[in-house]
Amino acid sequence: MGNKDWEVLELEKLSQKFEENILDATKKFEKLITDMKDIEGLPASALDMAAQMAESKGYEKATAENGPWVVTLDGPSYRSVMQHAKNRSFREEVFRAYVTRASDGDLNNTPIIERILELRLEKAKLLGYNNYAEVSMEKKMATIDKAEELIEKLHTASWNAAIQDMEDLEEFAKGQNAMEAKELNQWDINFWSERLRESRFDINEEELRPYLSLPKVLDGLFNLAKMLFDIDIDTVDGLAPVWNKDVSFYCVKNSLGSPIAYFYFDPYSRPSEKRGGAWMDVVVGRSCSVSHDGTSP
């Protein structure tokens, strides 16, 4: 194996290590709350989630009403604190923990980032490019110049509106006698944005939850797919192995009822097992254009 092959292998390992450090750092943070005043403002669903987390950590008598509660940096828990927790110092603590994940100790990603940048630049030079951005853009419809031009257009078009939004937010916070109104910080923006939305539009996320439960959302999505593409999507649990009881396996059928695709659906956050956010990957790809007889192989 040549030096270039080793560099490619090292780059892949570093990228994987980067993701693992983020995941481990996310799992590492746990904030035990025993006083309701510390998490005042959190909706019932968030309190229930925090109590369940506490129960999983050994606090067997934890309840949504009386606690104790455990807050983590997992997406649903983090967002609930940022949007609803009235305790500003608590929001700041959770925010700082979130944005500094994997930045020190054994999980420090800084040297990994630096090495990845070095290897990407070396790769670009070997391929005859000036930088890795040019390599990335080679297979895309855009160019670096066009991308920068678009960013500048978006900046110009949105700047004044963003300034106005911040002024509206500060004015609203001031009207609520908030001490931080004169200088809203990052851990204040989501909280006061949510309060402003509730006040201006009379919208409450908790009241919308019954209408946007997972079964109802999936039913609407699959009906839309049926209307647009004339396909049916049905669960076929038991046909394929799953890695968690919450994972479902689906079959996509054409108008004749013949299977044309299958997919797994893993909807719930499990920070101890998988990375957060929306993501997907192909297990087995199929193509009519590369098959022998022009049909899907």
C-alpha positions as a Markdown table, in Angstrom:
| # | Residue | x | y | z |
|---|---|---|---|---|
| 1 | Met | 0.0 | 0.0 | 0.0 |
| 2 | Gly | 1.5 | 3.3 | -1.1 |
| 3 | Asn | 1.7 | 6.6 | 0.9 |
| 4 | Lys | -1.3 | 8.0 | -0.9 |
| 5 | Asp | -3.4 | 4.9 | 0.1 |
| 6 | Trp | -2.3 | 5.3 | 3.7 |
| 7 | Glu | -3.3 | 9.0 | 3.6 |
| 8 | Val | -6.8 | 8.1 | 2.2 |
| 9 | Leu | -7.2 | 5.5 | 4.9 |
| 10 | Glu | -6.0 | 7.9 | 7.6 |
| 11 | Leu | -8.5 | 10.5 | 6.4 |
| 12 | Glu | -11.3 | 8.0 | 6.6 |
| 13 | Lys | -10.3 | 7.0 | 10.1 |
| 14 | Leu | -10.0 | 10.6 | 11.3 |
| 15 | Ser | -13.4 | 11.5 | 9.9 |
| 16 | Gln | -14.9 | 8.5 | 11.8 |
| 17 | Lys | -13.0 | 9.4 | 15.0 |
| 18 | Phe | -14.3 | 13.0 | 14.7 |
| 19 | Glu | -17.9 | 11.7 | 14.6 |
| 20 | Glu | -17.3 | 9.3 | 17.5 |
| 21 | Asn | -15.9 | 12.1 | 19.7 |
| 22 | Ile | -18.9 | 14.3 | 19.0 |
| 23 | Leu | -21.2 | 11.4 | 19.9 |
| 24 | Asp | -19.2 | 10.5 | 23.1 |
| 25 | Ala | -19.1 | 14.1 | 24.2 |
| 26 | Thr | -22.8 | 14.4 | 23.7 |
| 27 | Lys | -23.4 | 11.3 | 25.8 |
| 28 | Lys | -21.0 | 12.5 | 28.5 |
| 29 | Phe | -23.0 | 15.6 | 29.5 |
| 30 | Glu | -25.7 | 14.9 | 32.1 |
| 31 | Lys | -27.3 | 17.6 | 34.3 |
| 32 | Leu | -29.3 | 16.2 | 37.2 |
| 33 | Ile | -32.1 | 18.6 | 38.3 |
| 34 | Thr | -33.9 | 18.2 | 41.6 |
| 35 | Asp | -35.5 | 21.6 | 42.0 |
| 36 | Met | -38.4 | 22.4 | 39.6 |
| 37 | Lys | -37.4 | 26.1 | 39.7 |
| 38 | Asp | -34.3 | 25.3 | 37.7 |
| 39 | Ile | -36.3 | 24.0 | 34.8 |
| 40 | Glu | -39.3 | 26.1 | 35.1 |
| 41 | Gly | -41.0 | 26.8 | 31.8 |
| 42 | Leu | -40.2 | 23.4 | 30.2 |
| 43 | Pro | -43.4 | 21.9 | 28.6 |
| 44 | Ala | -44.9 | 18.6 | 29.9 |
| 45 | Ser | -43.4 | 16.6 | 27.1 |
| 46 | Ala | -39.9 | 17.8 | 27.9 |
| 47 | Leu | -40.3 | 17.1 | 31.6 |
| 48 | Asp | -41.6 | 13.6 | 30.9 |
| 49 | Met | -38.5 | 13.0 | 28.6 |
| 50 | Ala | -36.2 | 14.3 | 31.3 |
| 51 | Ala | -37.8 | 12.1 | 34.0 |
| 52 | Gln | -37.5 | 9.1 | 31.7 |
| 53 | Met | -33.9 | 9.9 | 31.3 |
| 54 | Ala | -33.4 | 10.1 | 35.0 |
| 55 | Glu | -35.2 | 6.8 | 35.5 |
| 56 | Ser | -32.8 | 5.2 | 33.0 |
| 57 | Lys | -29.9 | 6.5 | 35.0 |
| 58 | Gly | -31.1 | 4.8 | 38.2 |
| 59 | Tyr | -33.6 | 7.2 | 39.7 |
| 60 | Glu | -36.4 | 4.7 | 39.7 |
| 61 | Lys | -39.0 | 7.0 | 41.3 |
| 62 | Ala | -38.4 | 9.9 | 38.9 |
| 63 | Thr | -41.7 | 11.5 | 37.6 |
| 64 | Ala | -42.4 | 14.4 | 35.2 |
| 65 | Glu | -44.2 | 16.2 | 38.0 |
| 66 | Asn | -41.8 | 15.8 | 40.9 |
| 67 | Gly | -38.5 | 14.8 | 39.3 |
| 68 | Pro | -35.7 | 14.3 | 39.5 |
| 69 | Trp | -34.9 | 15.1 | 35.9 |
| 70 | Val | -31.8 | 14.6 | 33.8 |
| 71 | Val | -31.1 | 17.0 | 30.9 |
| 72 | Thr | -28.7 | 16.0 | 28.2 |
| 73 | Leu | -27.2 | 17.5 | 25.0 |
| 74 | Asp | -29.3 | 15.2 | 22.8 |
| 75 | Gly | -31.3 | 17.2 | 20.3 |
| 76 | Pro | -34.8 | 17.1 | 21.8 |
| 77 | Ser | -33.5 | 17.7 | 25.3 |
| 78 | Tyr | -31.2 | 20.5 | 24.3 |
| 79 | Arg | -33.8 | 22.3 | 22.1 |
| 80 | Ser | -36.4 | 22.2 | 24.9 |
| 81 | Val | -34.0 | 23.9 | 27.3 |
| 82 | Met | -33.0 | 26.6 | 24.8 |
| 83 | Gln | -36.6 | 27.3 | 23.8 |
| 84 | His | -38.4 | 27.1 | 27.2 |
| 85 | Ala | -36.2 | 27.2 | 30.3 |
| 86 | Lys | -36.8 | 30.4 | 32.1 |
| 87 | Asn | -33.6 | 30.1 | 34.1 |
| 88 | Arg | -31.1 | 32.1 | 32.0 |
| 89 | Ser | -28.0 | 30.8 | 33.7 |
| 90 | Phe | -29.2 | 27.2 | 33.1 |
| 91 | Arg | -29.7 | 28.0 | 29.4 |
| 92 | Glu | -26.2 | 29.4 | 29.3 |
| 93 | Glu | -24.7 | 26.4 | 30.9 |
| 94 | Val | -26.4 | 24.0 | 28.5 |
| 95 | Phe | -25.6 | 26.1 | 25.5 |
| 96 | Arg | -21.9 | 26.4 | 26.4 |
| 97 | Ala | -21.7 | 22.6 | 27.0 |
| 98 | Tyr | -23.3 | 22.0 | 23.6 |
| 99 | Val | -21.1 | 24.3 | 21.5 |
| 100 | Thr | -17.9 | 23.2 | 23.1 |
| 101 | Arg | -18.5 | 19.4 | 22.7 |
| 102 | Ala | -15.3 | 17.5 | 21.9 |
| 103 | Ser | -13.0 | 20.5 | 22.4 |
| 104 | Asp | -10.8 | 19.2 | 25.2 |
| 105 | Gly | -9.4 | 16.2 | 27.0 |
| 106 | Asp | -9.4 | 12.7 | 25.4 |
| 107 | Leu | -12.3 | 13.8 | 23.1 |
| 108 | Asn | -10.6 | 16.9 | 21.7 |
| 109 | Asn | -11.3 | 17.2 | 18.0 |
| 110 | Thr | -9.0 | 20.2 | 17.4 |
| 111 | Pro | -5.9 | 18.2 | 16.4 |
| 112 | Ile | -8.2 | 15.9 | 14.3 |
| 113 | Ile | -9.6 | 18.9 | 12.4 |
| 114 | Glu | -6.1 | 20.2 | 11.8 |
| 115 | Arg | -4.9 | 16.9 | 10.4 |
| 116 | Ile | -8.0 | 16.5 | 8.2 |
| 117 | Leu | -7.4 | 19.9 | 6.7 |
| 118 | Glu | -3.7 | 19.0 | 6.1 |
| 119 | Leu | -4.7 | 15.7 | 4.3 |
| 120 | Arg | -7.4 | 17.3 | 2.3 |
| 121 | Leu | -5.0 | 20.0 | 1.1 |
| 122 | Glu | -2.5 | 17.3 | 0.2 |
| 123 | Lys | -5.2 | 15.4 | -1.7 |
| 124 | Ala | -6.2 | 18.5 | -3.6 |
| 125 | Lys | -2.6 | 19.3 | -4.6 |
| 126 | Leu | -2.0 | 15.7 | -5.8 |
| 127 | Leu | -5.0 | 16.0 | -8.0 |
| 128 | Gly | -3.9 | 19.3 | -9.5 |
| 129 | Tyr | -6.3 | 21.6 | -7.5 |
| 130 | Asn | -5.4 | 24.6 | -5.5 |
| 131 | Asn | -7.5 | 23.6 | -2.5 |
| 132 | Tyr | -10.1 | 21.0 | -1.3 |
| 133 | Ala | -13.0 | 23.3 | -2.1 |
| 134 | Glu | -12.2 | 23.0 | -5.8 |
| 135 | Val | -12.1 | 19.2 | -5.4 |
| 136 | Ser | -15.5 | 19.2 | -3.7 |
| 137 | Met | -17.0 | 21.5 | -6.3 |
| 138 | Glu | -15.7 | 19.3 | -9.2 |
| 139 | Lys | -18.7 | 16.9 | -9.0 |
| 140 | Lys | -21.3 | 19.6 | -8.3 |
| 141 | Met | -23.2 | 22.0 | -10.6 |
| 142 | Ala | -21.9 | 25.0 | -8.7 |
| 143 | Thr | -18.5 | 26.6 | -8.7 |
| 144 | Ile | -16.6 | 28.3 | -5.8 |
| 145 | Asp | -17.2 | 31.7 | -7.4 |
| 146 | Lys | -20.9 | 31.0 | -7.9 |
| 147 | Ala | -21.3 | 29.7 | -4.3 |
| 148 | Glu | -19.6 | 32.8 | -2.9 |
| 149 | Glu | -21.8 | 35.0 | -5.1 |
| 150 | Leu | -24.9 | 33.3 | -3.8 |
| 151 | Ile | -23.8 | 33.6 | -0.2 |
| 152 | Glu | -23.2 | 37.3 | -0.8 |
| 153 | Lys | -26.7 | 37.7 | -2.4 |
| 154 | Leu | -28.3 | 36.0 | 0.6 |
| 155 | His | -26.3 | 38.1 | 3.0 |
| 156 | Thr | -27.4 | 41.3 | 1.2 |
| 157 | Ala | -31.0 | 40.3 | 1.0 |
| 158 | Ser | -31.4 | 39.1 | 4.5 |
| 159 | Trp | -29.2 | 41.5 | 6.6 |
| 160 | Asn | -31.7 | 44.3 | 7.1 |
| 161 | Ala | -34.5 | 41.8 | 7.9 |
| 162 | Ala | -32.3 | 40.0 | 10.4 |
| 163 | Ile | -31.4 | 43.3 | 12.1 |
| 164 | Gln | -35.2 | 44.1 | 12.3 |
| 165 | Asp | -35.9 | 40.7 | 13.8 |
| 166 | Met | -33.3 | 41.2 | 16.5 |
| 167 | Glu | -34.7 | 44.7 | 17.3 |
| 168 | Asp | -38.2 | 43.2 | 17.5 |
| 169 | Leu | -36.9 | 40.5 | 19.8 |
| 170 | Glu | -35.1 | 43.0 | 22.1 |
| 171 | Glu | -38.2 | 45.2 | 22.2 |
| 172 | Phe | -40.4 | 42.3 | 23.1 |
| 173 | Ala | -38.0 | 41.1 | 25.8 |
| 174 | Lys | -37.8 | 44.6 | 27.2 |
| 175 | Gly | -41.6 | 44.7 | 27.3 |
| 176 | Gln | -41.4 | 41.6 | 29.5 |
| 177 | Asn | -39.0 | 43.3 | 31.9 |
| 178 | Ala | -36.2 | 40.9 | 31.0 |
| 179 | Met | -32.9 | 41.9 | 32.4 |
| 180 | Glu | -31.1 | 40.6 | 29.3 |
| 181 | Ala | -33.2 | 42.7 | 26.9 |
| 182 | Lys | -30.5 | 45.2 | 26.2 |
| 183 | Glu | -28.0 | 42.5 | 25.2 |
| 184 | Leu | -29.5 | 39.2 | 24.1 |
| 185 | Asn | -27.0 | 36.5 | 23.9 |
| 186 | Gln | -26.9 | 33.2 | 22.0 |
| 187 | Trp | -28.6 | 31.3 | 24.8 |
| 188 | Asp | -31.4 | 33.9 | 24.8 |
| 189 | Ile | -32.4 | 34.0 | 21.1 |
| 190 | Asn | -34.4 | 30.8 | 20.9 |
| 191 | Phe | -36.1 | 31.4 | 24.3 |
| 192 | Trp | -37.4 | 34.9 | 23.4 |
| 193 | Ser | -38.1 | 33.9 | 19.8 |
| 194 | Glu | -40.5 | 31.3 | 21.1 |
| 195 | Arg | -42.1 | 33.7 | 23.5 |
| 196 | Leu | -42.6 | 36.3 | 20.7 |
| 197 | Arg | -44.1 | 33.7 | 18.4 |
| 198 | Glu | -46.5 | 32.6 | 21.1 |
| 199 | Ser | -47.5 | 36.2 | 21.8 |
| 200 | Arg | -47.7 | 37.3 | 18.2 |
| 201 | Phe | -49.3 | 34.3 | 16.6 |
| 202 | Asp | -50.9 | 32.5 | 19.6 |
| 203 | Ile | -49.1 | 29.3 | 18.7 |
| 204 | Asn | -48.1 | 26.8 | 21.3 |
| 205 | Glu | -46.1 | 23.7 | 20.3 |
| 206 | Glu | -47.6 | 21.6 | 23.0 |
| 207 | Glu | -51.1 | 22.2 | 21.7 |
| 208 | Leu | -50.0 | 21.2 | 18.2 |
| 209 | Arg | -48.5 | 17.9 | 19.3 |
| 210 | Pro | -51.7 | 15.8 | 19.2 |
| 211 | Tyr | -52.1 | 16.8 | 15.6 |
| 212 | Leu | -48.5 | 16.0 | 14.6 |
| 213 | Ser | -48.0 | 12.6 | 16.3 |
| 214 | Leu | -45.7 | 10.3 | 14.4 |
| 215 | Pro | -48.4 | 7.9 | 13.1 |
| 216 | Lys | -50.4 | 10.9 | 11.8 |
| 217 | Val | -47.4 | 12.4 | 10.1 |
| 218 | Leu | -46.4 | 9.1 | 8.5 |
| 219 | Asp | -50.0 | 8.5 | 7.3 |
| 220 | Gly | -50.0 | 12.0 | 5.7 |
| 221 | Leu | -46.6 | 11.5 | 4.1 |
| 222 | Phe | -47.4 | 8.1 | 2.7 |
| 223 | Asn | -50.8 | 9.3 | 1.3 |
| 224 | Leu | -49.0 | 12.2 | -0.4 |
| 225 | Ala | -46.5 | 9.8 | -1.9 |
| 226 | Lys | -49.4 | 7.8 | -3.2 |
| 227 | Met | -51.0 | 10.8 | -4.7 |
| 228 | Leu | -47.8 | 12.1 | -6.4 |
| 229 | Phe | -46.1 | 8.9 | -7.4 |
| 230 | Asp | -48.8 | 6.2 | -7.4 |
| 231 | Ile | -46.9 | 4.1 | -4.9 |
| 232 | Asp | -47.9 | 2.3 | -1.7 |
| 233 | Ile | -45.7 | 2.2 | 1.4 |
| 234 | Asp | -46.5 | -0.5 | 3.9 |
| 235 | Thr | -44.7 | -1.9 | 7.0 |
| 236 | Val | -43.3 | -5.4 | 6.6 |
| 237 | Asp | -42.0 | -5.9 | 10.1 |
| 238 | Gly | -40.4 | -9.3 | 10.5 |
| 239 | Leu | -39.2 | -9.5 | 6.9 |
| 240 | Ala | -35.8 | -8.1 | 7.9 |
| 241 | Pro | -33.8 | -7.9 | 11.1 |
| 242 | Val | -33.9 | -4.6 | 13.1 |
| 243 | Trp | -31.4 | -3.3 | 15.6 |
| 244 | Asn | -34.0 | -1.7 | 18.0 |
| 245 | Lys | -37.6 | -2.4 | 18.8 |
| 246 | Asp | -38.6 | 1.1 | 17.6 |
| 247 | Val | -37.1 | 0.5 | 14.1 |
| 248 | Ser | -39.6 | -0.3 | 11.4 |
| 249 | Phe | -39.0 | -1.9 | 7.9 |
| 250 | Tyr | -41.1 | -0.7 | 5.0 |
| 251 | Cys | -41.8 | -1.9 | 1.5 |
| 252 | Val | -42.5 | 0.5 | -1.4 |
| 253 | Lys | -44.8 | -1.0 | -4.1 |
| 254 | Asn | -45.7 | 0.3 | -7.5 |
| 255 | Ser | -49.2 | 0.6 | -8.9 |
| 256 | Leu | -49.2 | -3.1 | -9.8 |
| 257 | Gly | -48.4 | -4.1 | -6.2 |
| 258 | Ser | -44.9 | -5.2 | -7.0 |
| 259 | Pro | -42.1 | -4.3 | -4.5 |
| 260 | Ile | -39.7 | -1.8 | -5.9 |
| 261 | Ala | -37.8 | -0.7 | -2.8 |
| 262 | Tyr | -37.4 | -1.3 | 0.9 |
| 263 | Phe | -36.2 | 1.0 | 3.7 |
| 264 | Tyr | -35.6 | 1.1 | 7.4 |
| 265 | Phe | -37.2 | 3.9 | 9.5 |
| 266 | Asp | -35.5 | 4.7 | 12.9 |
| 267 | Pro | -37.4 | 7.8 | 14.2 |
| 268 | Tyr | -36.2 | 8.2 | 17.8 |
| 269 | Ser | -33.2 | 9.8 | 19.2 |
| 270 | Arg | -30.7 | 7.4 | 20.9 |
| 271 | Pro | -27.6 | 9.4 | 21.7 |
| 272 | Ser | -25.8 | 6.4 | 23.2 |
| 273 | Glu | -26.1 | 4.5 | 19.9 |
| 274 | Lys | -26.3 | 6.8 | 16.9 |
| 275 | Arg | -25.5 | 10.3 | 15.8 |
| 276 | Gly | -28.2 | 13.0 | 16.0 |
| 277 | Gly | -29.9 | 14.8 | 13.1 |
| 278 | Ala | -31.6 | 13.5 | 10.0 |
| 279 | Trp | -29.5 | 11.2 | 8.0 |
| 280 | Met | -29.9 | 8.2 | 5.6 |
| 281 | Asp | -27.7 | 5.8 | 3.6 |
| 282 | Val | -28.2 | 3.2 | 0.9 |
| 283 | Val | -27.9 | -0.4 | 1.9 |
| 284 | Val | -28.2 | -1.9 | -1.6 |
| 285 | Gly | -28.7 | 0.3 | -4.7 |
| 286 | Arg | -30.5 | -0.9 | -7.8 |
| 287 | Ser | -30.5 | 0.6 | -11.3 |
| 288 | Cys | -32.5 | -0.1 | -14.4 |
| 289 | Ser | -30.0 | 1.6 | -16.6 |
| 290 | Val | -27.1 | -0.8 | -15.6 |
| 291 | Ser | -29.1 | -4.0 | -15.6 |
| 292 | His | -28.8 | -6.6 | -18.4 |
| 293 | Asp | -32.4 | -6.4 | -19.5 |
| 294 | Gly | -33.4 | -2.9 | -18.7 |
| 295 | Thr | -35.4 | -3.8 | -15.6 |
| 296 | Ser | -34.4 | -3.2 | -12.0 |
| 297 | Pro | -32.0 | -6.0 | -11.1 |
